[in-house]
Structure formats: C-alpha cells, structure tokens
Amino acid sequence: MNISHRKVKKRILFKDKSGNILPESKIGIKQVKHEFLFGCGGFVFIPYILNGGDENKQLTDSWLKIFNYATLPFYWGNFEPEEGKPNTETLMRTANYLKDNGVRVKGHPLCWHTVCADWLMKYDNETILKKQLGRIEREVTGFKGVIDMWDVINEVVIMPIFDKYDNAVTRICKEKGRVGLIREVFAKAYESNPDAVLLLNDFNTSINYEILIDGCLNAGVPISAIGIQSHQHQGYWGKEKLEEVLDRFSGFGLPIHFTENTLISGEIMPSYIEDLNDWVVDSWPTTPEGEERQAREVEEMYRILFSHPLVEAITSWDYRDGSWLKAPSGFVREDNTLKPSYEMLQKLIKQEWWTDTTVTTDENGWVEVEAFKGDYQIIYGDRSTEIKLNDDSDEAVTVG
C-alpha cells in the first residue's frame, strides 16, 4: 500500500549559535507526534481526573503511549441532566489534561436525538431549537482553544424517523427537515468558532448518507470533514467493503474521519440484531482466538485507512473491554492488561510509521530527510529544538 503521502522530504541547513554552518555533524531526528490523528475514546480519562488512583493512572498512561487524539463525551442528557447545570468543569479539566499531554481533543456530539436532555420535552419546537443553538454556542465558545473539533450533529439519516422513544431533537428535525436542521446547527458552531473542525457524523454508510451530504453541501453547510462510524460488533467489514465505502465518500473531496471504530475479540454479535443496543448480555468475554483475530483485523483496517489520502483520522471507540454493550472491543482487557491488538497498533504507529534516525550533514551543513509528517525534536551538538515536518513544498528549512 502506498503511504508516500504520509511522509515529507526536506532539505535542512544546520548552523551553530554564531550562525556558522555545521559541516559533517551528526543530527538526531526524533519524532514526537504524528500529524495523522490516531485516536481513541478518551472516556477513561474522566475517572482519573475525578478520582486519581493507580489503576486509572495505569490505564491512561498506556493510552497515551499510542494515541494522539481523543473523543470526549458531550451527550446533552448526561452533560446537563438538569437545565442550567452543565458538567463543564469535569470536561474542561479532562480536555486540558489531554491537551497538556499533546493530545488533540474532539467533543462528541453537540446535537443528537439519543441521550438527549429530557427536560427539553416541556418546551415547544421553537424553544427547543433556540436552546439547542444556545447549547452549541456555549460549548463551542467556552471550550475554544481547548477543544476545536466537534461532531456537530450525529446520525441524522435516521434522526427524523427515529421512533424508539420521543425526544426533543427528533421533533425539531421532523419540522426543519434533515438539511434544514443541519444548516442551523453548523451555522451556529461556525459562528462560535470559525477555526474549528466541524464534522457531520453517521453510522449509515448507504446512499442515503451520500444524498444527505450532497444536500448539505449544496445548501452551503460548512462541513470540514465527513465522519464515518464503523461499529463492527457483527463482524469485520473486510477490505472490499472498506475500499468501497472510501471510494464512494471520497467523491465529495472532503477529509474523511473514521470516527467510531470497534472490532470484537470475543463472540460476534448475531447478524439478525438490527440495533446494536438491543444486544443485552450479562457478560461478553474476550477469548485468545478472538484477540488474535481482532489484532489481524485492526492491522488490516488501519493499513487500508492510513494509505488513503483523504483519511485524516481513525478513532477506535473503546479503549478497555466492557465499555460499551459489555463488548470485548478494547485494546486492553478489563483487568487493564494489554491485548495483542494494543501491541500490534503500537508497533505500527510508533515503529513502522515513525521516524527516529540519526543523519550527518554534508560539507555545507545540509541534510536531506524523509520522515513521517509530524512534530520533531532535532538534536545537534549540545543543542535541541522542535520543528514541524509536514510541509509538502520544496522550501528548505534552516535550523540554528
């Protein structure tokens, strides 16, 4: 698979403190962070921020050894169970901790019909929409600079026909229409932070999602990236489906984020289950055979996605087994021990797709470096500096 687009070639000139060139000098080129967003649900950081503890620290430390991108939960019903009392402090502390550890953070989601705030139901549709837009402005403005990426609205293909239970967001989506509601919430998010990355996110990868995206773009909705969920509790999609989905959604020319990915290391959920949430079990154990299968499937999926030029981010949803639907879908077991999928992904991200090398300048102080795009520590003599190597232009870089 071709991954040349994930690398950059740069000519770098090295000088000493006095501005003199450094001929025939050894230079350390050490990657610090990927430009590509290797992500995972950041939910495990919340208990650590709230309670501390060695077990929570062990979990978050192992998370940080692989990932540079986290999704934090902003489900309205949980974030603000009582009107006017949002749980801003906890999410802000968690987001700042992640940011301080070099992790980019995304909020998920600003608008969704599931886990909606029950207290909205007492209002008429006009008031519901007003409060929804106010909630978007509050979060996007309040977290600006800490969280500058958002799943603005979630699972809109099904939103106006969702009939499992009555909720305020489905009500306004029925009235405004899919594109009408999307246009309203994106406009408010963009107004609140014009520099934010704003995603439309859905699990539905059928032509219905393509039609919705097309309608949004024709209506001028400022979609920064297309979010594609891939919860594979009923079995791995496989290479053919992955490439088919990528091919179809690449037609829009927008960046693609695989926002919610799960692969199972135990018994596969039966295919007759239509809504994954309907699969209710007392336990769902991981198995040695399932763990080896999961590692193989994760590896193939990541290789396919990393090789595609429009894919900017991959987010695995569960870090630890048992997190959602009790599924064995994590990279660590319930006792926090590492699974084969963790070790495989760590090798991909921090070894195979990682640059850590030593080079020697020529007689004129120049080196030519080929490196994976990202942030680097450059070590020369008794000095070091940090630079970004992600610019595809032929422009040379001077260090010194």
C-alpha positions as CSV (number, residue, x, y, z in Angstrom):
1,M,0.0,0.0,0.0
2,N,1.3,3.4,-0.9
3,I,1.8,5.7,2.1
4,S,4.2,8.2,0.5
5,H,1.7,10.9,1.1
6,R,2.2,10.4,4.8
7,K,5.8,11.4,4.5
8,V,7.7,14.6,3.7
9,K,11.1,15.1,2.1
10,K,13.0,18.2,3.4
11,R,16.4,19.7,2.9
12,I,17.6,21.2,6.3
13,L,20.5,23.5,6.8
14,F,22.2,23.4,10.2
15,K,24.0,26.3,11.9
16,D,25.7,26.8,15.2
17,K,24.9,29.5,17.8
18,S,27.1,32.0,15.9
19,G,25.3,31.4,12.6
20,N,28.1,29.3,11.1
21,I,27.2,26.2,9.1
22,L,27.7,22.8,10.8
23,P,29.5,20.5,8.3
24,E,29.8,16.8,8.8
25,S,27.9,16.8,12.0
26,K,25.6,14.1,13.5
27,I,22.0,15.2,13.8
28,G,19.3,13.4,15.7
29,I,15.8,13.4,14.1
30,K,13.3,12.2,16.7
31,Q,9.6,12.2,16.1
32,V,7.4,13.4,18.9
33,K,3.9,13.3,17.4
34,H,2.2,12.2,14.2
35,E,0.3,14.7,12.1
36,F,-2.2,11.9,11.3
37,L,-4.8,11.6,14.1
38,F,-4.6,8.2,15.7
39,G,-7.5,8.4,18.1
40,C,-9.4,6.5,20.8
41,G,-12.3,7.3,23.0
42,G,-11.0,9.5,25.9
43,F,-13.7,8.4,28.4
44,V,-11.1,6.6,30.5
45,F,-9.5,9.9,31.5
46,I,-12.6,11.2,33.3
47,P,-12.4,8.8,36.2
48,Y,-8.7,9.6,36.5
49,I,-9.3,13.3,36.6
50,L,-12.1,12.9,39.1
51,N,-10.6,10.2,41.4
52,G,-7.0,9.6,40.6
53,G,-5.8,6.2,41.6
54,D,-3.0,3.8,40.4
55,E,-5.4,1.7,38.3
56,N,-6.8,4.7,36.5
57,K,-3.2,6.1,36.0
58,Q,-2.1,2.7,34.6
59,L,-4.9,2.9,32.1
60,T,-4.4,6.5,31.0
61,D,-0.6,6.1,30.8
62,S,-0.9,3.1,28.4
63,W,-3.5,5.0,26.3
64,L,-1.0,7.9,25.9
65,K,1.7,5.6,24.7
66,I,-0.2,5.1,21.4
67,F,-2.8,7.8,20.8
68,N,-2.6,11.5,20.0
69,Y,-6.3,12.2,19.6
70,A,-9.2,11.8,22.0
71,T,-13.0,12.0,21.8
72,L,-14.7,13.3,24.9
73,P,-18.5,12.8,25.7
74,F,-20.8,15.8,25.4
75,Y,-24.1,13.9,25.3
76,W,-26.5,16.5,26.3
77,G,-28.6,14.4,28.6
78,N,-25.5,13.4,30.6
79,F,-23.6,16.7,30.3
80,E,-26.6,18.8,31.5
81,P,-29.1,16.5,33.2
82,E,-30.6,19.5,35.0
83,E,-31.2,22.6,32.9
84,G,-28.7,25.3,33.6
85,K,-26.2,23.0,35.4
86,P,-23.8,21.6,32.8
87,N,-20.9,19.5,33.8
88,T,-18.4,21.9,32.2
89,E,-15.7,21.7,34.9
90,T,-15.1,18.0,34.6
91,L,-14.9,18.0,30.9
92,M,-12.7,21.1,30.9
93,R,-10.3,19.6,33.3
94,T,-10.1,16.4,31.3
95,A,-9.7,18.2,28.0
96,N,-6.9,20.4,29.4
97,Y,-5.1,17.3,30.8
98,L,-5.2,15.7,27.4
99,K,-4.1,18.9,25.7
100,D,-1.2,19.2,28.1
101,N,-0.1,15.7,27.2
102,G,0.0,16.6,23.5
103,V,-3.4,15.1,22.6
104,R,-5.9,16.8,20.3
105,V,-9.4,16.6,21.6
106,K,-12.8,16.4,19.8
107,G,-16.2,16.9,21.5
108,H,-19.0,14.4,20.7
109,P,-21.7,15.4,19.9
110,L,-23.4,18.8,20.0
111,C,-26.7,17.6,18.7
112,W,-28.2,14.1,18.8
113,H,-31.6,12.6,19.3
114,T,-30.2,9.9,21.6
115,V,-29.1,10.7,25.2
116,C,-31.0,13.9,24.7
117,A,-31.8,16.1,27.6
118,D,-35.3,15.0,28.9
119,W,-36.0,18.5,30.3
120,L,-36.3,19.8,26.8
121,M,-39.5,17.9,26.3
122,K,-41.6,20.6,28.2
123,Y,-40.8,23.2,25.5
124,D,-42.3,23.8,22.1
125,N,-40.2,23.3,19.0
126,E,-39.2,26.9,18.6
127,T,-37.9,27.0,22.1
128,I,-36.2,23.6,21.7
129,L,-34.3,24.8,18.7
130,K,-33.3,28.1,20.4
131,K,-32.0,26.1,23.4
132,Q,-30.1,23.7,21.1
133,L,-28.4,26.6,19.3
134,G,-27.6,28.2,22.7
135,R,-26.1,24.9,23.9
136,I,-23.8,24.8,20.8
137,E,-22.7,28.4,21.3
138,R,-22.0,27.8,25.0
139,E,-19.9,24.7,24.4
140,V,-18.0,25.7,21.2
141,T,-17.3,29.2,22.6
142,G,-16.5,28.0,26.1
143,F,-14.1,25.3,25.1
144,K,-12.4,27.3,22.3
145,G,-8.7,26.8,22.3
146,V,-9.0,23.5,24.3
147,I,-11.5,21.7,22.0
148,D,-11.5,23.0,18.4
149,M,-13.1,19.9,16.8
150,W,-16.7,18.8,17.1
151,D,-19.1,16.2,15.9
152,V,-21.7,18.9,15.3
153,I,-24.7,16.6,14.7
154,N,-24.9,12.8,14.9
155,E,-26.8,10.2,12.9
156,V,-29.1,12.5,11.0
157,V,-30.1,9.9,8.4
158,I,-32.3,8.2,10.9
159,M,-33.0,11.2,13.1
160,P,-36.4,12.4,11.9
161,I,-37.8,8.8,11.7
162,F,-36.3,7.6,15.0
163,D,-39.3,6.0,16.8
164,K,-37.8,4.1,19.8
165,Y,-38.9,7.0,22.1
166,D,-40.0,10.6,21.8
167,N,-37.3,13.2,22.1
168,A,-36.8,16.9,21.5
169,V,-34.2,16.7,18.7
170,T,-36.3,14.3,16.6
171,R,-39.2,16.7,17.0
172,I,-37.3,19.7,15.6
173,C,-35.7,17.5,12.9
174,K,-39.1,16.4,11.7
175,E,-40.2,20.1,11.5
176,K,-37.0,21.6,10.0
177,G,-36.0,18.6,7.8
178,R,-32.6,17.0,7.9
179,V,-30.7,19.6,5.8
180,G,-32.6,22.4,7.5
181,L,-31.6,21.4,11.0
182,I,-28.0,20.6,9.9
183,R,-27.7,24.0,8.4
184,E,-28.9,25.7,11.6
185,V,-26.5,23.8,13.9
186,F,-23.5,24.1,11.7
187,A,-24.1,27.8,11.2
188,K,-24.1,28.3,15.0
189,A,-21.0,26.2,15.5
190,Y,-19.1,28.0,12.8
191,E,-20.2,31.4,14.1
192,S,-19.0,30.4,17.6
193,N,-15.6,29.2,16.3
194,P,-14.8,29.8,12.6
195,D,-11.5,28.0,13.0
196,A,-13.0,24.8,14.4
197,V,-13.1,21.5,12.5
198,L,-16.8,20.6,12.2
199,L,-17.9,17.1,11.4
200,L,-21.1,15.5,10.2
201,N,-21.1,12.0,11.6
202,D,-23.2,8.9,10.9
203,F,-23.2,5.1,11.1
204,N,-25.3,4.9,7.9
205,T,-22.9,4.4,5.0
206,S,-25.6,3.8,2.4
207,I,-26.5,6.1,-0.5
208,N,-28.9,7.9,2.0
209,Y,-25.8,9.4,3.7
210,E,-24.3,10.4,0.4
211,I,-27.6,12.1,-0.6
212,L,-27.6,14.0,2.7
213,I,-24.1,15.2,2.4
214,D,-24.7,16.3,-1.1
215,G,-27.8,18.3,0.0
216,C,-25.8,19.9,2.8
217,L,-23.0,21.0,0.5
218,N,-25.5,22.4,-2.0
219,A,-27.1,24.3,0.9
220,G,-23.7,25.8,1.8
221,V,-23.2,23.9,5.1
222,P,-19.6,24.4,6.2
223,I,-18.7,20.7,6.7
224,S,-15.0,20.3,7.5
225,A,-14.9,16.5,7.3
226,I,-17.1,13.5,6.8
227,G,-17.5,11.3,9.9
228,I,-18.0,7.6,9.3
229,Q,-18.8,5.2,12.1
230,S,-17.8,1.6,11.9
231,H,-19.0,-0.3,14.9
232,Q,-18.3,-3.9,13.7
233,H,-19.8,-5.9,16.5
234,Q,-21.4,-8.2,13.9
235,G,-18.1,-8.9,12.2
236,Y,-15.3,-7.1,10.4
237,W,-16.3,-5.2,7.3
238,G,-13.3,-6.5,5.4
239,K,-11.0,-5.0,2.7
240,E,-13.7,-4.9,0.0
241,K,-16.3,-3.0,1.9
242,L,-13.7,-0.6,3.4
243,E,-12.4,0.3,0.0
244,E,-15.9,0.6,-1.4
245,V,-17.0,3.0,1.3
246,L,-13.8,5.0,0.9
247,D,-14.3,5.2,-2.8
248,R,-17.9,6.5,-2.6
249,F,-17.3,9.1,0.1
250,S,-14.1,10.3,-1.5
251,G,-16.2,11.7,-4.3
252,F,-17.0,14.7,-2.2
253,G,-13.3,15.7,-2.0
254,L,-13.6,16.3,1.8
255,P,-11.4,14.9,4.5
256,I,-12.7,11.6,5.9
257,H,-12.6,10.7,9.6
258,F,-13.4,7.1,10.8
259,T,-14.9,8.4,14.0
260,E,-16.1,5.4,15.9
261,N,-14.5,2.0,15.2
262,T,-15.0,-1.2,17.1
263,L,-13.7,-4.7,16.4
264,I,-14.6,-7.6,18.7
265,S,-12.2,-10.1,20.4
266,G,-14.9,-12.5,21.5
267,E,-18.1,-14.0,20.1
268,I,-19.5,-11.9,17.2
269,M,-23.0,-10.4,17.7
270,P,-25.7,-12.2,15.7
271,S,-26.5,-10.7,12.3
272,Y,-30.2,-10.6,13.0
273,I,-29.8,-7.8,15.5
274,E,-30.8,-4.6,13.8
275,D,-29.9,-2.1,16.5
276,L,-26.7,-2.9,18.3
277,N,-28.1,-1.6,21.6
278,D,-30.7,-4.4,21.5
279,W,-28.0,-7.0,22.2
280,V,-28.1,-7.2,26.0
281,V,-25.9,-9.8,27.7
282,D,-24.7,-10.5,31.2
283,S,-21.1,-10.8,30.1
284,W,-19.2,-10.8,26.8
285,P,-15.8,-12.3,27.4
286,T,-12.7,-11.9,25.3
287,T,-11.0,-15.1,24.0
288,P,-7.5,-15.9,23.0
289,E,-8.7,-16.8,19.5
290,G,-10.8,-13.7,19.3
291,E,-7.9,-11.5,20.4
292,E,-5.6,-12.8,17.6
293,R,-8.5,-12.2,15.1
294,Q,-9.0,-8.7,16.4
295,A,-5.3,-7.9,16.1
296,R,-5.3,-9.1,12.4
297,E,-8.4,-7.1,11.6
298,V,-7.3,-3.9,13.3
299,E,-4.0,-4.1,11.4
300,E,-5.6,-4.6,8.0
301,M,-8.1,-1.8,8.6
302,Y,-5.5,0.7,9.8
303,R,-3.2,-0.1,6.9
304,I,-6.1,0.5,4.4
305,L,-7.2,3.7,6.0
306,F,-3.7,5.1,6.6
307,S,-2.9,4.5,2.9
308,H,-5.9,6.5,1.7
309,P,-5.0,10.2,1.0
310,L,-8.3,11.7,2.2
311,V,-8.4,9.9,5.6
312,E,-7.1,12.2,8.3
313,A,-8.2,10.4,11.5
314,I,-9.1,7.0,12.9
315,T,-10.8,6.7,16.2
316,S,-11.2,3.4,18.0
317,W,-14.2,3.8,20.3
318,D,-13.5,1.6,23.3
319,Y,-10.1,1.5,24.9
320,R,-10.9,-1.1,27.6
321,D,-13.1,-4.2,27.1
322,G,-16.6,-4.0,28.5
323,S,-17.0,-0.2,28.0
324,W,-20.0,-0.2,25.6
325,L,-22.5,-3.1,25.4
326,K,-20.1,-5.0,27.6
327,A,-18.3,-5.8,24.3
328,P,-14.7,-7.1,24.3
329,S,-13.8,-4.3,21.8
330,G,-10.9,-2.6,23.6
331,F,-7.1,-2.7,23.3
332,V,-6.8,-3.7,27.0
333,R,-8.7,-6.3,28.9
334,E,-11.0,-5.5,31.8
335,D,-8.0,-6.1,34.2
336,N,-6.0,-3.4,32.2
337,T,-3.6,-6.0,30.7
338,L,-2.6,-5.3,27.1
339,K,-4.2,-7.3,24.3
340,P,-2.4,-8.3,21.0
341,S,-4.3,-5.5,19.2
342,Y,-2.6,-3.0,21.5
343,E,0.9,-4.4,20.9
344,M,0.3,-4.6,17.1
345,L,-1.0,-1.0,16.9
346,Q,1.8,0.3,19.0
347,K,4.3,-1.3,16.5
348,L,2.5,0.3,13.6
349,I,2.2,3.8,15.0
350,K,5.4,4.1,17.0
351,Q,7.8,1.9,15.0
352,E,6.8,1.2,11.4
353,W,5.1,4.6,10.8
354,W,7.6,6.5,13.0
355,T,10.8,8.3,12.2
356,D,13.7,8.2,14.7
357,T,17.0,8.4,13.0
358,T,20.5,10.0,13.0
359,V,21.9,11.7,9.9
360,T,25.1,13.5,9.1
361,T,25.3,16.9,7.5
362,D,27.4,17.3,4.3
363,E,30.3,19.7,3.9
364,N,27.9,22.6,3.5
365,G,25.8,21.8,6.6
366,W,22.9,20.3,4.7
367,V,20.9,17.0,5.2
368,E,18.0,15.6,3.3
369,V,15.4,14.0,5.5
370,E,12.5,11.7,4.6
371,A,10.2,11.5,7.6
372,F,6.6,10.8,8.5
373,K,4.7,14.1,8.8
374,G,4.5,15.3,12.4
375,D,6.3,17.1,15.2
376,Y,10.1,16.5,15.8
377,Q,12.8,17.1,18.2
378,I,16.0,17.9,16.4
379,I,19.3,17.3,18.4
380,Y,22.6,18.7,17.2
381,G,25.7,19.1,19.3
382,D,24.7,20.2,22.7
383,R,21.5,21.9,21.4
384,S,18.0,20.8,20.5
385,T,15.0,22.4,19.0
386,E,11.5,21.4,18.0
387,I,10.1,21.7,14.5
388,K,7.2,20.5,12.4
389,L,7.9,18.4,9.3
390,N,4.6,18.4,7.5
391,D,5.0,20.9,4.6
392,D,5.0,19.2,1.2
393,S,6.6,22.2,-0.5
394,D,10.2,22.2,-1.8
395,E,11.1,25.0,0.5
396,A,14.2,24.2,2.6
397,V,14.4,24.6,6.4
398,T,17.1,26.2,8.4
399,V,17.9,25.2,12.0
400,G,20.2,27.2,14.1
